[in-house]
Amino acid sequence: MFKYILMVFTGACCYGILSTLVKLTYREGYNAAQVSFLQALLGALVLWIIVFIKEKSKLPFRATFPVLLAGAAIGCTTWLYYLSVQYIDASVAIIMLMQFTWITVALDWLILKNAPDARLISAILFILTGTLLAAGIHDTQKTVSLKGLLMGFGSAVAYALYIVANSRAGLQIPSILRSAIMVTGAVLFIAVVNFRLLSTGITTSGVLWKWISLLTLFGTIIPPLLFARGIPKLGASLSSVLMVAEMPVALICARLVLHEQVLPLQWAGIVLMLGAILYLKANRK
């Protein structure tokens, strides 16, 4: 059990790096549609190359469609989250994204009939409290864009749908092939919803590909591989709690790389969230 907990936790930490990388990419003049599409496309190409080299299994077409839909959900998550950062502060955007924790538990309960136990509910309450502290909303007196908030919440709903779908869809498919199919679903979703914007072309440069390569590695290659192995073993609810690790990693990266201020109460929130994860992991083998 610990091996799968570590997989999901590590995948979430990788996602935490993305917001900092995206901000650096925006400074080069690119937008959410371009960044999310190139990231997903490069990730899909790399994963399919690995599949053709290492995986000898035949593609089970009947089981492919649900996996593509799960991939579309994570593609939607990435695009909406990257877009929300253009309208609201990163700290507010991450608050909205972190709502996927309770949304996932609710969907897991309503759709898959997996009722949460008292331990999980307690961990979620601590995590939500830690999220509010870590995001620094106590120090935010700015006008917030409703459009940005809705996009951030939409990314949380899409993330929750991805976690639930990933816990059930295409479990008979080998992990690497399953990851390649999912990322392909993400590419298709982002391409369709941004067709008009992407059809005008993307001006690429060496600097852009540097950031896209890092975004692809930490957002489209490593996490899907880890999640494809770990989430089906742990279930949607427990996985959603572990994936909150994205939040403290995002704040630490912002502090170290972007030199953004992180207040003492924000560090307290990070400690509270990590403590909740350790509490949840205790006595699990």
C-alpha positions as a Markdown table, in Angstrom:
| # | Residue | x | y | z |
|---|---|---|---|---|
| 1 | Met | 0.0 | 0.0 | 0.0 |
| 2 | Phe | 2.8 | 2.4 | 0.9 |
| 3 | Lys | 4.3 | 2.0 | -2.6 |
| 4 | Tyr | 1.1 | 3.3 | -4.2 |
| 5 | Ile | 0.7 | 6.1 | -1.7 |
| 6 | Leu | 4.2 | 7.2 | -2.6 |
| 7 | Met | 3.4 | 7.1 | -6.3 |
| 8 | Val | 0.3 | 9.3 | -6.0 |
| 9 | Phe | 2.1 | 11.7 | -3.6 |
| 10 | Thr | 5.1 | 12.0 | -5.9 |
| 11 | Gly | 2.8 | 12.6 | -8.9 |
| 12 | Ala | 1.0 | 15.4 | -7.0 |
| 13 | Cys | 4.4 | 17.0 | -6.1 |
| 14 | Cys | 5.3 | 17.1 | -9.8 |
| 15 | Tyr | 2.0 | 18.9 | -10.5 |
| 16 | Gly | 2.9 | 21.5 | -7.8 |
| 17 | Ile | 5.9 | 22.6 | -9.9 |
| 18 | Leu | 3.7 | 23.5 | -12.9 |
| 19 | Ser | 2.3 | 26.9 | -11.8 |
| 20 | Thr | 5.8 | 28.3 | -11.4 |
| 21 | Leu | 6.8 | 27.0 | -14.8 |
| 22 | Val | 3.7 | 28.4 | -16.4 |
| 23 | Lys | 4.3 | 31.8 | -15.0 |
| 24 | Leu | 7.8 | 31.8 | -16.5 |
| 25 | Thr | 6.4 | 30.7 | -19.8 |
| 26 | Tyr | 3.8 | 33.5 | -19.8 |
| 27 | Arg | 6.6 | 36.0 | -19.4 |
| 28 | Glu | 7.7 | 35.0 | -22.8 |
| 29 | Gly | 4.4 | 36.1 | -24.3 |
| 30 | Tyr | 2.5 | 32.8 | -24.6 |
| 31 | Asn | -1.0 | 32.0 | -23.4 |
| 32 | Ala | -2.8 | 29.1 | -21.7 |
| 33 | Ala | -4.1 | 27.5 | -24.9 |
| 34 | Gln | -0.7 | 27.4 | -26.5 |
| 35 | Val | 1.2 | 26.2 | -23.4 |
| 36 | Ser | -1.4 | 23.5 | -22.5 |
| 37 | Phe | -1.6 | 22.2 | -26.0 |
| 38 | Leu | 2.1 | 21.9 | -26.7 |
| 39 | Gln | 2.6 | 20.4 | -23.2 |
| 40 | Ala | 0.0 | 17.7 | -23.9 |
| 41 | Leu | 1.2 | 17.1 | -27.5 |
| 42 | Leu | 4.8 | 16.6 | -26.6 |
| 43 | Gly | 3.8 | 14.3 | -23.7 |
| 44 | Ala | 1.7 | 12.2 | -25.9 |
| 45 | Leu | 4.5 | 11.8 | -28.5 |
| 46 | Val | 7.0 | 10.7 | -25.8 |
| 47 | Leu | 4.6 | 8.3 | -24.2 |
| 48 | Trp | 3.6 | 6.7 | -27.5 |
| 49 | Ile | 7.3 | 6.3 | -28.5 |
| 50 | Ile | 7.8 | 4.4 | -25.2 |
| 51 | Val | 4.7 | 2.3 | -25.9 |
| 52 | Phe | 6.0 | 1.3 | -29.3 |
| 53 | Ile | 9.4 | 0.4 | -27.9 |
| 54 | Lys | 8.5 | -1.4 | -24.7 |
| 55 | Glu | 4.8 | -2.5 | -24.9 |
| 56 | Lys | 3.8 | -5.5 | -26.9 |
| 57 | Ser | 0.2 | -5.7 | -25.9 |
| 58 | Lys | -2.5 | -5.1 | -28.5 |
| 59 | Leu | -4.6 | -1.9 | -28.1 |
| 60 | Pro | -8.0 | -3.0 | -26.6 |
| 61 | Phe | -10.3 | -0.6 | -28.6 |
| 62 | Arg | -13.4 | -1.4 | -26.5 |
| 63 | Ala | -11.7 | -0.1 | -23.3 |
| 64 | Thr | -10.0 | 2.8 | -25.0 |
| 65 | Phe | -12.9 | 5.3 | -25.1 |
| 66 | Pro | -13.4 | 5.6 | -21.3 |
| 67 | Val | -9.6 | 6.2 | -20.9 |
| 68 | Leu | -9.8 | 8.9 | -23.6 |
| 69 | Leu | -12.6 | 10.6 | -21.6 |
| 70 | Ala | -10.4 | 10.4 | -18.5 |
| 71 | Gly | -7.6 | 12.1 | -20.4 |
| 72 | Ala | -10.0 | 14.7 | -21.7 |
| 73 | Ala | -10.8 | 15.5 | -18.0 |
| 74 | Ile | -7.2 | 16.1 | -17.1 |
| 75 | Gly | -6.7 | 18.1 | -20.3 |
| 76 | Cys | -9.6 | 20.3 | -19.2 |
| 77 | Thr | -8.1 | 20.6 | -15.8 |
| 78 | Thr | -4.8 | 21.8 | -17.2 |
| 79 | Trp | -6.3 | 24.3 | -19.6 |
| 80 | Leu | -8.8 | 25.8 | -17.1 |
| 81 | Tyr | -6.2 | 26.1 | -14.4 |
| 82 | Tyr | -3.6 | 27.7 | -16.7 |
| 83 | Leu | -6.3 | 30.1 | -17.9 |
| 84 | Ser | -7.5 | 31.0 | -14.4 |
| 85 | Val | -4.0 | 32.2 | -13.5 |
| 86 | Gln | -4.3 | 34.8 | -16.2 |
| 87 | Tyr | -7.3 | 36.4 | -14.4 |
| 88 | Ile | -6.7 | 35.8 | -10.7 |
| 89 | Asp | -3.7 | 35.5 | -8.4 |
| 90 | Ala | -2.0 | 32.2 | -8.3 |
| 91 | Ser | -2.8 | 31.8 | -4.6 |
| 92 | Val | -6.5 | 32.2 | -5.3 |
| 93 | Ala | -6.3 | 29.9 | -8.3 |
| 94 | Ile | -4.8 | 27.1 | -6.2 |
| 95 | Ile | -7.5 | 27.5 | -3.6 |
| 96 | Met | -10.1 | 26.9 | -6.2 |
| 97 | Leu | -8.2 | 23.9 | -7.7 |
| 98 | Met | -7.9 | 22.4 | -4.2 |
| 99 | Gln | -11.6 | 22.1 | -4.0 |
| 100 | Phe | -11.2 | 18.9 | -6.0 |
| 101 | Thr | -10.5 | 17.1 | -2.6 |
| 102 | Trp | -14.1 | 17.3 | -1.4 |
| 103 | Ile | -15.6 | 17.1 | -4.9 |
| 104 | Thr | -13.8 | 13.8 | -5.5 |
| 105 | Val | -15.0 | 12.4 | -2.2 |
| 106 | Ala | -18.5 | 13.5 | -3.1 |
| 107 | Leu | -18.4 | 11.9 | -6.6 |
| 108 | Asp | -16.8 | 8.8 | -5.2 |
| 109 | Trp | -19.7 | 8.5 | -2.8 |
| 110 | Leu | -22.5 | 9.4 | -5.2 |
| 111 | Ile | -21.3 | 7.6 | -8.3 |
| 112 | Leu | -19.2 | 4.7 | -7.0 |
| 113 | Lys | -21.0 | 4.3 | -3.7 |
| 114 | Asn | -17.7 | 4.5 | -1.7 |
| 115 | Ala | -18.8 | 6.3 | 1.5 |
| 116 | Pro | -15.9 | 8.1 | 3.3 |
| 117 | Asp | -15.0 | 7.0 | 6.8 |
| 118 | Ala | -14.5 | 9.3 | 9.8 |
| 119 | Arg | -10.7 | 9.3 | 9.3 |
| 120 | Leu | -11.0 | 10.5 | 5.7 |
| 121 | Ile | -13.5 | 13.2 | 6.6 |
| 122 | Ser | -11.3 | 14.5 | 9.4 |
| 123 | Ala | -8.3 | 14.6 | 7.0 |
| 124 | Ile | -10.3 | 16.6 | 4.5 |
| 125 | Leu | -11.4 | 19.1 | 7.1 |
| 126 | Phe | -7.8 | 19.7 | 8.2 |
| 127 | Ile | -6.6 | 19.9 | 4.5 |
| 128 | Leu | -9.3 | 22.5 | 3.7 |
| 129 | Thr | -8.3 | 24.6 | 6.7 |
| 130 | Gly | -4.6 | 24.2 | 5.7 |
| 131 | Thr | -5.5 | 25.2 | 2.2 |
| 132 | Leu | -7.1 | 28.5 | 3.3 |
| 133 | Leu | -4.0 | 29.3 | 5.4 |
| 134 | Ala | -1.5 | 28.2 | 2.8 |
| 135 | Ala | -3.1 | 30.3 | 0.1 |
| 136 | Gly | -2.7 | 33.4 | 2.2 |
| 137 | Ile | -6.3 | 34.6 | 1.8 |
| 138 | His | -6.1 | 36.3 | 5.2 |
| 139 | Asp | -3.7 | 38.8 | 3.5 |
| 140 | Thr | -5.7 | 39.3 | 0.3 |
| 141 | Gln | -7.7 | 42.5 | 0.0 |
| 142 | Lys | -7.9 | 42.6 | -3.8 |
| 143 | Thr | -10.8 | 42.5 | -6.2 |
| 144 | Val | -11.1 | 39.0 | -7.6 |
| 145 | Ser | -12.3 | 38.2 | -11.1 |
| 146 | Leu | -15.5 | 36.1 | -11.1 |
| 147 | Lys | -14.5 | 34.7 | -14.5 |
| 148 | Gly | -11.1 | 33.6 | -13.0 |
| 149 | Leu | -12.9 | 32.0 | -10.0 |
| 150 | Leu | -15.3 | 30.1 | -12.2 |
| 151 | Met | -12.4 | 28.8 | -14.3 |
| 152 | Gly | -10.5 | 27.8 | -11.2 |
| 153 | Phe | -13.5 | 25.9 | -9.8 |
| 154 | Gly | -14.1 | 24.3 | -13.2 |
| 155 | Ser | -10.6 | 23.0 | -13.1 |
| 156 | Ala | -11.3 | 21.4 | -9.7 |
| 157 | Val | -14.4 | 19.7 | -11.0 |
| 158 | Ala | -12.5 | 18.4 | -14.0 |
| 159 | Tyr | -9.7 | 17.2 | -11.7 |
| 160 | Ala | -12.2 | 15.3 | -9.5 |
| 161 | Leu | -13.8 | 13.7 | -12.6 |
| 162 | Tyr | -10.3 | 12.6 | -13.8 |
| 163 | Ile | -9.4 | 11.0 | -10.4 |
| 164 | Val | -12.7 | 9.1 | -10.2 |
| 165 | Ala | -12.4 | 8.0 | -13.9 |
| 166 | Asn | -8.8 | 7.0 | -13.4 |
| 167 | Ser | -9.7 | 4.8 | -10.5 |
| 168 | Arg | -12.0 | 2.7 | -12.8 |
| 169 | Ala | -11.4 | 3.2 | -16.5 |
| 170 | Gly | -9.3 | 0.7 | -18.5 |
| 171 | Leu | -7.8 | -1.1 | -15.6 |
| 172 | Gln | -7.0 | -4.1 | -17.8 |
| 173 | Ile | -4.7 | -1.9 | -20.0 |
| 174 | Pro | -1.0 | -1.8 | -19.1 |
| 175 | Ser | -0.1 | 1.4 | -17.2 |
| 176 | Ile | 2.2 | 2.9 | -19.9 |
| 177 | Leu | -0.4 | 2.3 | -22.7 |
| 178 | Arg | -3.1 | 3.6 | -20.5 |
| 179 | Ser | -1.1 | 6.8 | -19.8 |
| 180 | Ala | -0.5 | 7.3 | -23.5 |
| 181 | Ile | -4.2 | 7.0 | -24.3 |
| 182 | Met | -5.1 | 9.4 | -21.5 |
| 183 | Val | -2.7 | 12.1 | -22.6 |
| 184 | Thr | -4.0 | 11.6 | -26.2 |
| 185 | Gly | -7.4 | 12.4 | -24.8 |
| 186 | Ala | -6.0 | 15.6 | -23.2 |
| 187 | Val | -4.5 | 16.7 | -26.5 |
| 188 | Leu | -7.8 | 16.1 | -28.4 |
| 189 | Phe | -9.8 | 18.1 | -25.8 |
| 190 | Ile | -7.4 | 21.1 | -25.7 |
| 191 | Ala | -7.2 | 21.1 | -29.5 |
| 192 | Val | -11.0 | 21.1 | -30.0 |
| 193 | Val | -11.8 | 23.8 | -27.4 |
| 194 | Asn | -9.0 | 26.0 | -28.7 |
| 195 | Phe | -9.2 | 25.2 | -32.4 |
| 196 | Arg | -9.8 | 28.8 | -33.5 |
| 197 | Leu | -6.9 | 30.2 | -31.4 |
| 198 | Leu | -4.5 | 27.4 | -32.3 |
| 199 | Ser | -5.3 | 27.4 | -36.0 |
| 200 | Thr | -3.6 | 30.8 | -36.3 |
| 201 | Gly | -0.3 | 29.1 | -35.5 |
| 202 | Ile | 2.2 | 29.2 | -32.6 |
| 203 | Thr | 5.4 | 31.1 | -32.8 |
| 204 | Thr | 7.9 | 28.8 | -31.2 |
| 205 | Ser | 11.4 | 29.5 | -29.9 |
| 206 | Gly | 14.2 | 27.7 | -28.1 |
| 207 | Val | 13.1 | 29.4 | -24.9 |
| 208 | Leu | 9.5 | 28.2 | -25.3 |
| 209 | Trp | 10.6 | 24.6 | -25.8 |
| 210 | Lys | 12.8 | 24.7 | -22.7 |
| 211 | Trp | 9.7 | 25.5 | -20.6 |
| 212 | Ile | 7.4 | 23.2 | -22.5 |
| 213 | Ser | 9.9 | 20.3 | -22.1 |
| 214 | Leu | 9.9 | 20.9 | -18.3 |
| 215 | Leu | 6.1 | 21.2 | -18.2 |
| 216 | Thr | 5.7 | 18.0 | -20.2 |
| 217 | Leu | 8.1 | 16.0 | -18.0 |
| 218 | Phe | 6.5 | 17.1 | -14.7 |
| 219 | Gly | 2.9 | 17.5 | -15.9 |
| 220 | Thr | 2.3 | 15.1 | -18.8 |
| 221 | Ile | 4.8 | 12.2 | -18.5 |
| 222 | Ile | 5.7 | 11.4 | -14.8 |
| 223 | Pro | 2.3 | 12.1 | -13.1 |
| 224 | Pro | 0.1 | 10.1 | -15.5 |
| 225 | Leu | 2.5 | 7.1 | -15.2 |
| 226 | Leu | 2.4 | 7.2 | -11.5 |
| 227 | Phe | -1.3 | 7.9 | -11.2 |
| 228 | Ala | -2.1 | 5.1 | -13.7 |
| 229 | Arg | -0.4 | 2.7 | -11.2 |
| 230 | Gly | -1.4 | 4.2 | -7.9 |
| 231 | Ile | -4.9 | 5.6 | -8.1 |
| 232 | Pro | -6.6 | 2.3 | -9.0 |
| 233 | Lys | -5.0 | 0.6 | -6.0 |
| 234 | Leu | -5.9 | 3.4 | -3.5 |
| 235 | Gly | -9.3 | 4.5 | -4.8 |
| 236 | Ala | -10.5 | 8.0 | -5.8 |
| 237 | Ser | -11.1 | 9.4 | -2.3 |
| 238 | Leu | -7.7 | 8.5 | -0.7 |
| 239 | Ser | -5.9 | 9.6 | -3.9 |
| 240 | Ser | -7.6 | 13.0 | -3.9 |
| 241 | Val | -6.3 | 13.6 | -0.4 |
| 242 | Leu | -2.8 | 12.7 | -1.2 |
| 243 | Met | -2.8 | 14.9 | -4.3 |
| 244 | Val | -3.2 | 17.9 | -2.1 |
| 245 | Ala | 0.6 | 17.7 | -1.8 |
| 246 | Glu | 0.5 | 19.8 | -5.0 |
| 247 | Met | -0.4 | 22.9 | -2.9 |
| 248 | Pro | 2.6 | 23.2 | -0.6 |
| 249 | Val | 5.0 | 22.3 | -3.5 |
| 250 | Ala | 3.5 | 25.1 | -5.5 |
| 251 | Leu | 4.0 | 27.6 | -2.7 |
| 252 | Ile | 7.6 | 26.5 | -2.1 |
| 253 | Cys | 8.5 | 26.7 | -5.8 |
| 254 | Ala | 6.9 | 30.2 | -6.0 |
| 255 | Arg | 9.1 | 31.3 | -3.0 |
| 256 | Leu | 12.3 | 29.8 | -4.3 |
| 257 | Val | 12.0 | 30.5 | -8.0 |
| 258 | Leu | 9.7 | 33.5 | -8.3 |
| 259 | His | 10.7 | 35.0 | -5.0 |
| 260 | Glu | 7.1 | 35.5 | -4.0 |
| 261 | Gln | 6.5 | 36.2 | -0.3 |
| 262 | Val | 5.2 | 33.3 | 1.8 |
| 263 | Leu | 3.9 | 34.4 | 5.2 |
| 264 | Pro | 4.2 | 32.5 | 8.5 |
| 265 | Leu | 0.5 | 31.6 | 8.5 |
| 266 | Gln | 1.0 | 30.1 | 5.0 |
| 267 | Trp | 3.8 | 27.9 | 6.3 |
| 268 | Ala | 1.5 | 26.9 | 9.1 |
| 269 | Gly | -1.1 | 25.9 | 6.5 |
| 270 | Ile | 1.5 | 23.8 | 4.7 |
| 271 | Val | 2.4 | 22.0 | 7.9 |
| 272 | Leu | -1.2 | 21.4 | 8.7 |
| 273 | Met | -1.9 | 19.9 | 5.3 |
| 274 | Leu | 1.2 | 17.6 | 5.4 |
| 275 | Gly | 0.2 | 16.6 | 8.9 |
| 276 | Ala | -3.3 | 15.6 | 7.6 |
| 277 | Ile | -1.7 | 13.4 | 4.9 |
| 278 | Leu | 0.6 | 11.7 | 7.4 |
| 279 | Tyr | -2.4 | 11.1 | 9.7 |
| 280 | Leu | -4.3 | 9.6 | 6.9 |
| 281 | Lys | -1.3 | 7.4 | 5.9 |
| 282 | Ala | -0.8 | 6.2 | 9.5 |
| 283 | Asn | -1.6 | 2.5 | 10.1 |
| 284 | Arg | -2.0 | 1.9 | 6.3 |
| 285 | Lys | 0.2 | -0.8 | 4.9 |
